[in-house]
Amino acid sequence: MHRTLTTRTLGAAFLPLLVTSGVALAGTPDPVGKMPVVEEAPDPFFKLTGDFRLRYEHVDEDGLKDADAGTFRSRIGLLTREFYGFQVFGEYEGTLTVDRNSYRGASAHGPTDRAVIADPESQEWNQGWISYTNWDTKIKVGRQEINVDNQRFIGTVAWRQNEQTFDAVTISNQSIKDLTLSYGYINRVNRIFGSEVEAAAQDDFTGNSHYLNAKYAGIANMTLGAYSYFLDLHNGAGDGNSNNTYGAYIDGVMPLDDAWKLTYYGEYAYQTDAFDSPKDYGANYYHLVGGAAYKDAKFGVGYESLGSDNATGFQTPLATLHKFNGFADKFLTTPADGLADLYLYAGTKLPYGIAFSNSFHWFGEDGGSLEYGSEYDIVLSKALNENLSVLGKAAFYFADDYATDTNKFTVEMDYKF
């Protein structure tokens, strides 16, 4: 005997399935009282990080053969999510070059008759640290990046392919509203010259260095800062870079209306020889900047002075030096008679999301005429998406009483995740 399928029998057959799968039938009560909720999966415990840069740099320097560096830098890391306040990070960094004989990457890299482009081939463990965050305090131990304030005294030199990192213990505290207190102990400085460096002066620094930094942002449109750096720096060239520095700064903005604002910056520091340094000196440093901004445009004038004493100039051996005194990098070491840098700067957003900035510098000895030389710098950059960006940079140094005429051109592509 055949059984006939009817709407009634089909409904009876599929009703349990529809109810248990969360599909509500009109007039049918939900037996659980609510629709099932799907919980989101927790974030993965490990996160892969990447930072890749493809670069071509050309240098035309009087007295040397032209240099051309095609390099590719890779950083690959693994970061844990925070777990009961703890977090761990490890990162590899490697730089490859198309032709290491087409430029002088460092003293041990490339022919000495070509200009220097400080991006030598290198393979190294770039970072490896563990941190703990609690009670408004963060403690980080291990090989790490350290960028303090504007990086004039301690920074990672991010412009170069092989960044500068530090084997250190750092502590920052924000228990007091608007006040950030920082301390760091540095045992080793892993410099930009790569894993194959052989020149004594370019060796990594070792020693027992300390820094203290305080930053207060509790006044509207103003930041106040003070710092002390006690740098015990030793390498194959000796202890000549060791110094103690004490300073303070003010960084502020004065809004005029919804579009216009004035900006200002002032900094003073005093430096002496320290630890086992064979030098004997005490030198002043000051930096004054005044500017204005209108919507996406900004412009201004600055004057930076690195003093000298007893034939020794004020030094900042751990700084991100490329940020200061021109992109041609003629003053990575302060001359014996000091350095004065008077500069104009301007920048804006161009069509298609292109960022444009340029500056002009006049250089001279501290307290004297501006006769070392002059320099014009220009930078264009664009973010193609949240991960990919491109950049072009040029620097033109016109020598007078210091160094030689130098032109530099750089184009690069960066990809980060």
LUMVO-465812 format. One record per residue (C-alpha): y, x, z. Coordinates in steps of 0.5 Angstrom, whole numbers. Example, Ala and Ser with C-alpha at 12.3 -4.5 7.8 and 13.67 -1.06 7.14 Angstrom:
+-------+-------+-------+
|     Y |     X |     Z |
+-------+-------+-------+
|    -9 |    25 |    16 |
|    -2 |    27 |    14 |
+-------+-------+-------+
This chain:
+-------+-------+-------+
|     Y |     X |     Z |
+-------+-------+-------+
|     0 |     0 |     0 |
|     7 |     3 |    -2 |
|    13 |     3 |     3 |
|    20 |     1 |     0 |
|    25 |     5 |     2 |
|    32 |     1 |     4 |
|    39 |     3 |     6 |
|    36 |     1 |    13 |
|    30 |     6 |    13 |
|    35 |    12 |    10 |
|    40 |    11 |    15 |
|    35 |    11 |    21 |
|    32 |    17 |    18 |
|    38 |    21 |    17 |
|    42 |    19 |    23 |
|    39 |    24 |    28 |
|    41 |    30 |    23 |
|    48 |    27 |    22 |
|    49 |    27 |    30 |
|    46 |    33 |    31 |
|    50 |    37 |    26 |
|    57 |    34 |    28 |
|    58 |    29 |    23 |
|    60 |    23 |    26 |
|    59 |    16 |    23 |
|    63 |    10 |    24 |
|    62 |     6 |    30 |
|    57 |    11 |    32 |
|    58 |    14 |    39 |
|    58 |    22 |    40 |
|    52 |    23 |    45 |
|    56 |    29 |    48 |
|    63 |    26 |    48 |
|    66 |    32 |    44 |
|    65 |    36 |    37 |
|    61 |    42 |    38 |
|    66 |    48 |    38 |
|    65 |    55 |    35 |
|    67 |    61 |    39 |
|    70 |    67 |    36 |
|    66 |    73 |    36 |
|    70 |    78 |    40 |
|    73 |    84 |    37 |
|    69 |    90 |    35 |
|    68 |    95 |    40 |
|    70 |   101 |    35 |
|    75 |   101 |    30 |
|    75 |   106 |    24 |
|    82 |   109 |    23 |
|    84 |   112 |    16 |
|    90 |   116 |    14 |
|    90 |   119 |     7 |
|    96 |   123 |     3 |
|    96 |   125 |    -4 |
|   102 |   130 |    -5 |
|   105 |   134 |   -10 |
|   110 |   139 |    -8 |
|   114 |   144 |   -12 |
|   119 |   150 |   -10 |
|   124 |   154 |   -14 |
|   126 |   160 |    -9 |
|   130 |   165 |   -12 |
|   127 |   172 |   -11 |
|   120 |   169 |   -11 |
|   115 |   166 |   -16 |
|   115 |   158 |   -17 |
|   110 |   155 |   -12 |
|   106 |   148 |   -14 |
|   102 |   145 |    -9 |
|    97 |   139 |   -10 |
|    94 |   137 |    -4 |
|    90 |   132 |    -1 |
|    90 |   130 |     7 |
|    85 |   126 |    10 |
|    84 |   123 |    17 |
|    79 |   119 |    20 |
|    78 |   117 |    27 |
|    74 |   112 |    31 |
|    78 |   108 |    37 |
|    75 |   104 |    42 |
|    78 |    98 |    44 |
|    81 |    98 |    52 |
|    75 |    97 |    57 |
|    77 |    96 |    64 |
|    83 |   100 |    62 |
|    80 |   106 |    59 |
|    80 |   108 |    51 |
|    77 |   113 |    47 |
|    79 |   116 |    41 |
|    77 |   122 |    36 |
|    79 |   124 |    29 |
|    78 |   129 |    24 |
|    83 |   132 |    19 |
|    82 |   136 |    13 |
|    87 |   138 |     8 |
|    84 |   140 |     1 |
|    88 |   144 |    -5 |
|    88 |   144 |   -12 |
|    89 |   151 |   -13 |
|    91 |   155 |    -7 |
|    93 |   161 |   -11 |
|    99 |   157 |   -14 |
|   103 |   157 |    -7 |
|   103 |   161 |    -1 |
|   100 |   156 |     4 |
|   101 |   161 |    10 |
|   100 |   168 |    11 |
|    93 |   168 |    10 |
|    93 |   163 |     4 |
|    96 |   165 |    -3 |
|    99 |   170 |    -6 |
|   105 |   173 |    -2 |
|   110 |   173 |    -8 |
|   110 |   166 |    -9 |
|   114 |   161 |    -4 |
|   111 |   158 |     2 |
|   109 |   151 |     2 |
|   106 |   150 |     9 |
|   100 |   146 |     7 |
|    94 |   151 |     7 |
|    87 |   148 |     7 |
|    84 |   147 |    13 |
|    79 |   143 |    17 |
|    79 |   141 |    24 |
|    78 |   136 |    30 |
|    85 |   133 |    30 |
|    85 |   129 |    36 |
|    80 |   127 |    42 |
|    82 |   124 |    48 |
|    81 |   119 |    53 |
|    86 |   114 |    56 |
|    87 |   110 |    62 |
|    92 |   104 |    63 |
|    94 |   101 |    70 |
|    99 |    99 |    75 |
|   105 |   100 |    69 |
|   102 |   107 |    68 |
|    98 |   111 |    62 |
|    94 |   117 |    63 |
|    92 |   121 |    57 |
|    87 |   127 |    57 |
|    85 |   131 |    51 |
|    87 |   133 |    44 |
|    93 |   128 |    43 |
|    99 |   127 |    39 |
|   106 |   128 |    43 |
|   113 |   126 |    40 |
|   118 |   126 |    46 |
|   125 |   122 |    44 |
|   127 |   124 |    37 |
|   122 |   130 |    37 |
|   128 |   135 |    37 |
|   124 |   139 |    43 |
|   116 |   136 |    42 |
|   113 |   133 |    36 |
|   107 |   133 |    31 |
|   111 |   135 |    25 |
|   108 |   129 |    21 |
|   111 |   131 |    15 |
|   106 |   137 |    14 |
|    99 |   135 |    12 |
|    96 |   139 |    18 |
|   100 |   136 |    24 |
|   101 |   139 |    30 |
|    97 |   136 |    36 |
|    97 |   138 |    44 |
|    91 |   140 |    48 |
|    95 |   136 |    54 |
|    95 |   131 |    60 |
|   101 |   126 |    59 |
|   103 |   121 |    64 |
|   108 |   115 |    63 |
|   110 |   110 |    68 |
|   114 |   104 |    67 |
|   114 |   101 |    74 |
|   122 |   100 |    75 |
|   125 |    95 |    70 |
|   128 |    99 |    64 |
|   126 |   106 |    66 |
|   120 |   110 |    63 |
|   118 |   116 |    66 |
|   114 |   121 |    63 |
|   110 |   128 |    65 |
|   106 |   132 |    61 |
|   102 |   139 |    62 |
|   100 |   143 |    55 |
|    95 |   148 |    55 |
|    94 |   149 |    48 |
|    99 |   147 |    42 |
|    95 |   146 |    35 |
|   100 |   148 |    30 |
|   101 |   146 |    23 |
|    98 |   153 |    20 |
|    91 |   151 |    19 |
|    84 |   153 |    21 |
|    84 |   159 |    17 |
|    91 |   162 |    20 |
|    91 |   170 |    21 |
|    98 |   172 |    22 |
|    99 |   173 |    29 |
|   106 |   169 |    29 |
|   103 |   163 |    26 |
|    97 |   163 |    31 |
|    96 |   157 |    36 |
|   100 |   157 |    43 |
|    97 |   158 |    49 |
|    99 |   157 |    56 |
|   101 |   153 |    62 |
|   107 |   149 |    59 |
|   110 |   142 |    63 |
|   115 |   137 |    61 |
|   119 |   132 |    65 |
|   123 |   126 |    61 |
|   126 |   120 |    64 |
|   129 |   114 |    59 |
|   133 |   108 |    61 |
|   135 |   102 |    57 |
|   138 |    97 |    62 |
|   145 |    98 |    59 |
|   146 |    93 |    54 |
|   146 |    97 |    47 |
|   145 |   103 |    50 |
|   139 |   108 |    52 |
|   140 |   114 |    57 |
|   136 |   120 |    57 |
|   134 |   126 |    61 |
|   129 |   132 |    60 |
|   127 |   139 |    62 |
|   122 |   143 |    58 |
|   118 |   149 |    61 |
|   115 |   152 |    55 |
|   110 |   158 |    57 |
|   108 |   160 |    50 |
|   103 |   165 |    48 |
|   100 |   168 |    42 |
|    98 |   174 |    38 |
|   106 |   175 |    37 |
|   107 |   175 |    44 |
|   111 |   171 |    49 |
|   118 |   171 |    45 |
|   118 |   163 |    44 |
|   117 |   162 |    52 |
|   124 |   158 |    55 |
|   126 |   153 |    60 |
|   131 |   148 |    57 |
|   135 |   142 |    61 |
|   139 |   137 |    58 |
|   141 |   129 |    57 |
|   143 |   125 |    52 |
|   146 |   118 |    50 |
|   144 |   113 |    44 |
|   148 |   107 |    43 |
|   150 |   101 |    38 |
|   157 |    97 |    39 |
|   156 |    91 |    35 |
|   162 |    88 |    31 |
|   160 |    82 |    28 |
|   153 |    79 |    25 |
|   153 |    84 |    20 |
|   157 |    90 |    22 |
|   156 |    95 |    28 |
|   158 |   102 |    30 |
|   153 |   107 |    32 |
|   154 |   114 |    36 |
|   149 |   119 |    39 |
|   151 |   125 |    44 |
|   146 |   130 |    47 |
|   147 |   137 |    51 |
|   142 |   142 |    53 |
|   142 |   149 |    56 |
|   136 |   154 |    55 |
|   134 |   160 |    58 |
|   128 |   165 |    57 |
|   122 |   164 |    62 |
|   115 |   166 |    64 |
|   113 |   173 |    60 |
|   119 |   172 |    55 |
|   122 |   179 |    53 |
|   128 |   176 |    52 |
|   134 |   175 |    56 |
|   139 |   170 |    54 |
|   142 |   163 |    56 |
|   145 |   159 |    50 |
|   148 |   152 |    49 |
|   146 |   146 |    45 |
|   149 |   140 |    43 |
|   149 |   134 |    38 |
|   154 |   129 |    36 |
|   153 |   123 |    31 |
|   158 |   118 |    30 |
|   156 |   112 |    24 |
|   156 |   105 |    22 |
|   152 |   100 |    19 |
|   153 |    94 |    15 |
|   146 |    90 |    14 |
|   141 |    95 |    11 |
|   146 |   100 |     9 |
|   148 |   106 |    14 |
|   153 |   112 |    14 |
|   156 |   117 |    19 |
|   157 |   124 |    20 |
|   154 |   129 |    25 |
|   155 |   136 |    28 |
|   149 |   140 |    31 |
|   150 |   146 |    35 |
|   145 |   151 |    37 |
|   148 |   157 |    41 |
|   146 |   164 |    42 |
|   147 |   169 |    47 |
|   145 |   177 |    47 |
|   143 |   176 |    40 |
|   138 |   170 |    41 |
|   139 |   163 |    38 |
|   137 |   157 |    42 |
|   130 |   155 |    40 |
|   125 |   149 |    39 |
|   119 |   152 |    37 |
|   115 |   145 |    39 |
|   120 |   141 |    35 |
|   119 |   137 |    29 |
|   123 |   142 |    25 |
|   123 |   139 |    18 |
|   127 |   133 |    21 |
|   133 |   137 |    23 |
|   138 |   142 |    19 |
|   136 |   140 |    12 |
|   129 |   139 |     8 |
|   129 |   145 |     5 |
|   127 |   148 |    12 |
|   131 |   154 |    11 |
|   133 |   154 |    19 |
|   126 |   153 |    22 |
|   128 |   159 |    27 |
|   135 |   159 |    29 |
|   138 |   165 |    27 |
|   140 |   171 |    32 |
|   148 |   168 |    31 |
|   146 |   161 |    33 |
|   147 |   155 |    28 |
|   152 |   150 |    26 |
|   150 |   144 |    22 |
|   156 |   139 |    20 |
|   153 |   134 |    16 |
|   154 |   127 |    12 |
|   149 |   122 |    11 |
|   148 |   115 |     8 |
|   142 |   110 |     7 |
|   141 |   103 |     4 |
|   136 |    99 |     1 |
|   135 |    98 |    -7 |
|   132 |    93 |   -11 |
|   125 |    92 |   -11 |
|   124 |    94 |    -4 |
|   126 |   101 |    -5 |
|   129 |   105 |     1 |
|   134 |   110 |    -1 |
|   137 |   116 |     4 |
|   141 |   122 |     3 |
|   145 |   127 |     6 |
|   149 |   133 |     5 |
|   150 |   139 |    10 |
|   154 |   145 |    11 |
|   151 |   151 |    15 |
|   154 |   157 |    19 |
|   153 |   161 |    25 |
|   155 |   158 |    32 |
|   162 |   158 |    33 |
|   164 |   161 |    27 |
|   165 |   159 |    20 |
|   160 |   155 |    16 |
|   158 |   160 |    11 |
|   151 |   160 |    11 |
|   150 |   156 |     6 |
|   150 |   148 |     4 |
|   144 |   143 |     2 |
|   144 |   136 |    -1 |
|   138 |   132 |     1 |
|   135 |   125 |    -2 |
|   129 |   121 |    -1 |
|   126 |   115 |    -4 |
|   121 |   111 |    -1 |
|   117 |   104 |    -2 |
|   112 |   100 |     1 |
|   107 |    97 |    -4 |
|   103 |    93 |     1 |
|   102 |    94 |     9 |
|    97 |   100 |     8 |
|   100 |   103 |     1 |
|   106 |   107 |     0 |
|   110 |   112 |    -4 |
|   115 |   117 |    -3 |
|   119 |   122 |    -7 |
|   124 |   127 |    -4 |
|   128 |   133 |    -6 |
|   132 |   138 |    -3 |
|   137 |   143 |    -6 |
|   140 |   149 |    -2 |
|   146 |   153 |    -4 |
|   146 |   160 |    -1 |
|   152 |   163 |     1 |
|   151 |   168 |     7 |
|   144 |   166 |     9 |
|   137 |   166 |     5 |
|   137 |   165 |    -2 |
|   138 |   159 |    -7 |
|   132 |   154 |    -6 |
|   130 |   147 |    -9 |
|   124 |   143 |    -7 |
|   121 |   137 |   -10 |
|   116 |   133 |    -7 |
|   112 |   126 |    -9 |
|   106 |   123 |    -5 |
|   102 |   117 |    -4 |
|   100 |   115 |     3 |
|    94 |   110 |     5 |
|    93 |   108 |    12 |
|    89 |   103 |    16 |
+-------+-------+-------+
